[in-house]
Amino acid sequence: MVLSNAGALNKVAVLGIAIFYSLVVAVFQPLRQSLGPRLTSPDHIGSMMVLASLNHNAGRLIAPAIAGVVIAKFGINTASIMSIALYLPSILIAPTLILRASENRPEKKNFLRDFSDG
């Protein structure tokens, strides 16, 4: 949005943004998938994973259509602001989550010591 308003949006900038976004998603996806099982009891992990997957894929299906309508009616800046604003609930809720203790947590190891031991 800033680059667009400044007139600095070009192929190199879009490529840089795409690479940065891909790196963020590469870190975020495993984190997103590993968080759910730590928030629920072991008996409900299967149901939780199904609901999380359904929610994620429904968003992937519905969001582009909503974004297209918003961009067509209000412009790209409004769509960008809405996208940013929709992250706020997650940012506010995340620090309040209480994770269940891991049952089979391996002992912490020292990489250098293990490497030297062979």
C-alpha positions as CSV (number, residue, x, y, z in Angstrom):
1,M,0.0,0.0,0.0
2,V,2.8,2.4,0.9
3,L,4.7,1.5,-2.3
4,S,1.6,1.9,-4.4
5,N,0.8,5.4,-2.9
6,A,4.4,6.4,-3.4
7,G,4.4,5.3,-7.0
8,A,7.3,2.9,-6.3
9,L,5.5,-0.3,-7.0
10,N,7.4,-2.1,-9.7
11,K,8.3,-5.7,-10.7
12,V,11.4,-5.8,-8.4
13,A,9.3,-4.5,-5.4
14,V,6.6,-7.1,-6.1
15,L,9.2,-9.8,-6.3
16,G,10.8,-8.8,-3.0
17,I,7.4,-8.7,-1.3
18,A,6.5,-12.1,-2.7
19,I,9.8,-13.6,-1.5
20,F,9.4,-12.1,2.0
21,Y,5.7,-13.3,2.2
22,S,6.8,-16.8,1.2
23,L,9.4,-16.9,3.9
24,V,6.9,-15.7,6.5
25,V,4.4,-18.4,5.4
26,A,7.1,-21.1,5.4
27,V,7.6,-20.3,9.2
28,F,3.9,-19.6,10.0
29,Q,2.3,-22.7,8.5
30,P,4.0,-25.3,10.7
31,L,3.5,-23.0,13.7
32,R,-0.2,-22.7,13.0
33,Q,-0.6,-26.5,12.6
34,S,1.4,-27.3,15.8
35,L,-0.4,-24.8,18.0
36,G,-3.9,-26.4,17.9
37,P,-3.0,-29.8,19.5
38,R,-1.4,-27.9,22.4
39,L,-4.6,-26.0,23.1
40,T,-6.9,-29.0,23.4
41,S,-7.1,-32.2,25.3
42,P,-5.6,-35.3,23.5
43,D,-9.1,-36.8,23.1
44,H,-10.2,-33.9,21.0
45,I,-7.1,-33.4,18.8
46,G,-8.7,-35.2,15.8
47,S,-11.8,-33.0,15.8
48,M,-9.7,-29.9,16.4
49,M,-7.5,-30.7,13.4
50,V,-10.5,-31.2,11.1
51,L,-12.1,-27.9,12.2
52,A,-8.9,-26.0,11.9
53,S,-8.4,-27.4,8.4
54,L,-12.0,-26.6,7.4
55,N,-11.6,-23.1,8.7
56,H,-8.3,-22.5,6.9
57,N,-9.6,-23.9,3.6
58,A,-12.9,-22.1,3.8
59,G,-11.0,-18.9,4.2
60,R,-8.9,-19.7,1.1
61,L,-12.1,-20.3,-0.8
62,I,-14.1,-17.3,0.3
63,A,-11.5,-14.6,0.9
64,P,-10.5,-14.0,-2.7
65,A,-14.2,-13.4,-3.7
66,I,-14.7,-11.0,-0.8
67,A,-11.4,-9.2,-1.6
68,G,-12.4,-8.9,-5.2
69,V,-15.7,-7.2,-4.3
70,V,-14.0,-4.9,-1.8
71,I,-11.3,-3.9,-4.3
72,A,-13.8,-3.3,-7.1
73,K,-16.1,-1.1,-4.9
74,F,-13.6,0.6,-2.5
75,G,-10.1,0.2,-4.0
76,I,-6.9,-1.6,-3.1
77,N,-6.1,0.7,-0.1
78,T,-9.3,-0.1,1.7
79,A,-8.8,-3.8,1.0
80,S,-5.3,-3.6,2.4
81,I,-6.5,-1.8,5.6
82,M,-9.2,-4.4,6.1
83,S,-6.7,-7.2,5.7
84,I,-4.4,-5.6,8.3
85,A,-7.3,-5.0,10.6
86,L,-8.4,-8.6,10.5
87,Y,-5.1,-9.7,12.0
88,L,-5.8,-7.6,15.2
89,P,-8.0,-10.2,16.9
90,S,-5.3,-12.9,16.5
91,I,-2.6,-10.5,17.8
92,L,-4.8,-9.6,20.8
93,I,-5.8,-13.2,21.6
94,A,-2.5,-15.0,21.1
95,P,-0.8,-13.8,24.3
96,T,-3.7,-15.0,26.4
97,L,-3.7,-18.6,25.2
98,I,-2.7,-21.2,27.7
99,L,-0.9,-24.2,26.2
100,R,-1.2,-27.7,27.5
101,A,2.0,-29.2,28.8
102,S,3.7,-31.5,26.3
103,E,3.6,-35.1,27.5
104,N,6.6,-36.6,25.7
105,R,9.0,-33.6,25.7
106,P,12.5,-34.8,24.9
107,E,15.3,-33.5,27.1
108,K,17.1,-30.4,25.7
109,K,20.3,-31.3,24.0
110,N,23.4,-29.3,23.2
111,F,24.0,-29.3,19.5
112,L,27.8,-28.8,19.8
113,R,28.2,-31.4,22.5
114,D,26.2,-33.9,20.4
115,F,28.2,-33.0,17.3
116,S,31.5,-33.6,19.1
117,D,30.3,-36.9,20.6
118,G,29.5,-38.1,17.1
